[in-house]
């Protein structure tokens, strides 16, 4: 299972890891890694958009950088 979202040119994603990550979660991250797949690129309202699908362990936080960070 993963997360699918759309990004426009210039928009960013931030992938961070919890400082409280367990050894088991770290091992899972090292073993399985993170996969980012481009599912589709299309034009909408005059700008290009890419639909991305991200597969990562639950211990990885994925944030659109235009949104405030949660502490």
matplotlib code that plots the C-alpha trace (Angstrom):
import matplotlib.pyplot as plt

x = [0.0, 1.2, 0.3, -0.6, -0.5, -0.1, 2.8, 3.1, 6.4, 8.2, 6.3, 8.2, 7.7, 9.7, 10.4, 11.5, 12.0, 10.8, 13.5, 11.6, 12.0, 12.5, 15.3, 12.7, 11.4, 14.9, 15.7, 12.5, 13.5, 17.0, 15.7, 12.7, 13.7, 11.4, 9.9, 8.6, 6.9, 5.7, 2.2, 1.2, 2.3, -0.5, -1.3, -4.1, -4.9, -1.8, 0.7, 2.2, 1.4, 2.9, 1.0, 3.4, 2.9, 5.1, 5.6, 7.4, 7.3, 4.8, 7.8, 8.5, 6.6, 5.6, 4.7, 3.9, 6.2, 3.4, 1.7, 2.9, 4.9, 3.4, 5.5]
y = [0.0, 3.5, 7.1, 8.7, 12.5, 15.1, 17.6, 20.6, 22.0, 23.6, 21.8, 19.6, 16.6, 16.1, 12.6, 12.5, 9.8, 9.8, 10.3, 7.5, 5.0, 1.5, -0.8, -3.0, 0.0, 1.1, -2.5, -2.5, 0.9, -0.4, -3.7, -2.4, 1.2, 3.8, 3.6, 6.7, 5.9, 8.5, 7.2, 9.9, 13.3, 15.6, 19.2, 20.9, 24.6, 25.4, 23.6, 20.2, 17.9, 14.6, 11.9, 10.1, 6.9, 6.5, 3.2, 3.5, 2.0, 3.6, 5.1, 7.5, 10.8, 12.2, 15.9, 18.4, 21.3, 23.9, 22.4, 23.2, 20.6, 18.6, 18.3]
z = [0.0, -0.7, -1.1, -4.5, -4.9, -7.6, -7.8, -10.1, -11.3, -8.4, -5.7, -3.3, -1.0, 2.2, 3.5, 7.2, 9.8, 13.4, 16.0, 17.9, 15.1, 16.5, 15.4, 13.6, 11.7, 10.7, 9.6, 7.5, 5.9, 5.1, 3.7, 1.7, 0.9, -0.5, -4.0, -5.9, -9.2, -11.7, -12.6, -15.0, -16.4, -17.8, -18.4, -16.4, -16.4, -18.4, -16.1, -16.1, -13.2, -12.2, -10.4, -8.0, -6.1, -3.0, -1.2, 2.1, 5.6, 8.1, 10.0, 7.0, 7.2, 3.8, 3.7, 1.0, 1.8, 1.3, 4.4, 7.9, 9.7, 12.6, 15.7]

ax = plt.figure().add_subplot(projection="3d")
ax.plot(x, y, z, "-o")
ax.set_aspect("equal")
plt.show()
